[in-house]
Amino acid sequence: MLHIPVSILDLAPVIVDGTPADSFRNTLDLAQHAEKWGYRRYWLAEHHNMPGIASSATALIISHVAAGTEKIRVGSGGIMLPNHAPLVIAEQFGTLESLYPGRIDLGLGRAPGSDQRTAHALRRGTGSDGHDFPEQLSELRDYFQPTPDSRPGVRAVPGEGLNIPIWLLGSSGFSAQLAASLGLPFAFASHFAPDYLLPALDLYRSGFRPSDALEKPYAMVGLNIIAADTDEEAQKLATSHEQQFLNLIRGRTGKLNPPVDNMDELWTPQEKAIVRGQLSYTIAGSKETVAKRLPAILEETQADEIIVTAQVYDHRARLRSYEILAEVFQGR
């Protein structure tokens, strides 16, 4: 048994020949199973202009999942704050917390979650490139818990006075240092940006200042874990995720492709090295393989919690993957 919580990051994949409506049905089905299997949280991520990811209206999908479950925490992994007015996010998540009290998490990132043209379309102007993220975050937090310096006459209703846990998400040292200075929990996106994981965790833990929100550091680490009944099956299922990253480095976006027998027919050796490097915090294997590899990652990172994504083409296989992982954590 592994004695830390495990959570799910769902990118709401849209598969080839599938639709966003199919994705939303699958998302709710997975969340309901995850609740039964003992997962701590179910987070959804904001991405835009990506045909293979259906969670662009993130708060709406969070509400869809929370309405169809009973106790699992549901939240954002994350909301890209530079895309939004802080007041809008305060009102949206104040609404969610009012509807589903004690179950909502607000994970925040400072990346656009899209290309520059889409970022411009979202913001209707030059907008923010993330450099003013600390100021945006401060404004957002003031709407939840006003201070004497808050904007007079502007209140978040619903939102004001609600205790909604705020997490900072990142893939570099910036958010790690900011989370540390504010005493907030921190989640690192090692599932796609592994290179700076350990230095960022060190920055976070060494610079952490206790706050009303958190007494000591709490770090969540993102992993790709694709499990199946055999190593061979899991490794084949993982080729859908590898194809997705291959398309990204080629500057393409698209729906999630079915698995293939041989990725070497699709990528060059250089592309293979790049994709495998980006996905170095990935485990694809049987229950025994996952159980063998996970403790080393947990020892290396000293994670307080892990959050797992599994970009699997077949929904039944994705369910089975998360069921196997739950069995690993429960020692079954």
Buried (B, 14 or more C-beta within 10 A) or exposed (E): EBEBBBBBBBBBBBBEEBEBEBBBEBBBBBBBBBBEBEBBBBBBBBBBBBEBBBBBBBBEBBBBBBEBBEEBBBBBBBBBBBBBEBBBBBBBBBBBBEEBEEBBBBBBBBBBBBBEEBBBEBBEEEBBEBEBBBEBBBBBBBBBBBEEEBEEEEBBEBBBEBEBBBBBBBBBBBBBBBBBBBBBBBBBBBBBBBEBBBEBBEBBBEBBEEEEBBEEBBBBBBBBBBBBEEBEBBBBBBBBBBBBBBBBEEEEBBBBBBBBEEBEEBBEEEBBEBBBEBBEBBBBBBBEBBBEBBEEBBEEBEBBBBBBBBBBBBBEBBBBBBBBBBBBBEEE
